[in-house]
Amino acid sequence: MERLESYVAGAWSAGRGKSHELVNPATEEPIAETSTEGIDLAAAVAFARTEGGPALRALTFAERGALLRAMSRAAHAHRDALLEVAITNGGNTRSDAKFDVDGAIGTLAYYADLGAQLGDARLLVDGDGVQLGRSPRFFGQHILVPRPGVAVHINAFNFPAWGLAEKAACAILAGMPVITKPATSTALVAYRLMKIFTEHAPLPRGALSFVAGPPGDLLDHLGGDDVLAFTGSSATGAALRLLPGLARESVRLNVEADSLNGAVLGPDAAPGSETYAMFLRDVARDMTQKAGQKCTAIRRIFAPAEVVAAVRDDLVERLREARVGDPSQDGVTVGPLTTADQRRGVRAGIERLAAGAAVAIGGSGPFEAASARDGKGYFVPPTLLVAEGPDGAPAAHEHEVFGPVATLFPYDGSAARAAELLCRGRGSLVCSVYSDDRAFAAEVLLGVAPYHGRVLLGSEKIADQAPGPGTVLPQTVHGGPGRAGGGEELGGLRGLHLYSQRTAVQGARPILEAILGARGGARADGAAAGGDAADRGRRG
Ligand code: NAP
């Protein structure tokens, strides 16, 4: 069986001792094993800090961008092999696998473009300068410089390629070395990606390291210069926040966690309209793509009471078309969940939701997937639940069921009620509002914005081009307040802020301008973003 290795201190090495098994979730067959026991993670951190950091900081943005370009191209050249691994280890259909792998390739390319646009600069000038004294001579200017430590990235199981790439792109462009750790259960895709990078797009020594499995004592070695960017469950995120070492050292921490994303249908978007069709398409896609295991997937659906039966029937019809099974087989459109534990959790979650809602399709019972062999595989059917009233199914506003599951609620069609229901998720990554009524959309937007990292205003004007709320685009921020972890990633050059120190510089204006000009400061306000890069890097 293949044994994964970690890439630390500039070399590949395998852990010893008891290993963790990686399986094919459609067949439950073991496909690889890994261990991080015995790997010197203190040395890995020190090596990244002392070798990778200075090497990256010596490069201009354009040079760092060129590294990202090489990584993107190398991954693209090996795309088919990566897709195969995502199918085998992630339970992804080919289309799901592309969502992850192409998202990684595109996001690296997008940040490569931004690096090229920033050119020879090594620091970012943040906003306009400001007069501080009675004469314009005494002047202040904010700048962003790379933090001098290491960025440790801990990723969730569901996006092993994209998670690695989107975080690494921002840190490397900002000038920080990275130690990246995938979730153990799906680490094979990330491992292959790292092999591709080290063989075909080598970075300066120490700029990108890889821990192939459990984190061991990695976090014990972090200090005030470092960054920890975590993606995963709220429970793990909360546990990391409480680590005494991180608190004592003021390690900068970014948490991307659970989310109860909502979609609301406006009263004007009647069945048969283009906006209604967009709403249905987005909900059905989010429920089935990656077997519903997307942090951005729609979990709560709100429709005016008079059309809720039509929405239920239309969704059931679409979900009935889903063919759940082994994604390596032709015609399968929904793969398995990734682990047996997840299936247990999703079934229990459906039961919890069903205590306050009727199951319209699917459910938590035994399920025989098409093309599954001998009852093997962690399959769950797409499951739609319908709450009796807007205040029904309270568990749907509390509990993230991380599978192909969503709950439909009726509401009275008012913008105020829609906003109130969406906000019951207590902080989400994204919500989507489907309406061509600008007054309705405006009222919902202003009501929900403080509780969401992103809001998609779906309308007939963009129905033919918006990829849906489940797709994270590197041009706009990803993250959300409250339950979603309070973190923020991507968003063009905003994505570099986590890895940069913002420093206010005060002094004589001519001196400041001479220094910053000589250092080739580039503007950090996103003016350089967009342009050719605007269409690049979407995940999916
Ligand atoms: P998880 O169990 O919290 O694990 C996430 C990562 O944390 C894994 O790499 C895991 O490593 C690591 N980890 C676990 N305990 C740790 C500890 N004590 N110290 C350091 N690292 C630790 O989450 P998951 O099951 O992989 O992912 C599913 C969850 O992630 C869902 O709730 C989903 O909503 C959320 N998610 C959020 C986003 C977002 O952007 N907001 C994106 C994707 C997923 P091991 O695998 O080695 O245990």
Boltz pocket constraint, residues with backbone or C-beta under 6 A from the ligand:
constraints:
  - pocket:
      binder: B
      contacts: [[A, 154], [A, 155], [A, 156], [A, 157], [A, 158], [A, 159], [A, 181], [A, 182], [A, 183], [A, 184], [A, 185], [A, 213], [A, 214], [A, 215], [A, 231], [A, 232], [A, 233], [A, 234], [A, 235], [A, 236], [A, 237], [A, 239], [A, 256], [A, 257], [A, 258], [A, 259], [A, 294], [A, 295], [A, 400], [A, 402], [A, 429], [A, 479], [A, 484], [A, 485]]
      max_distance: 6.0
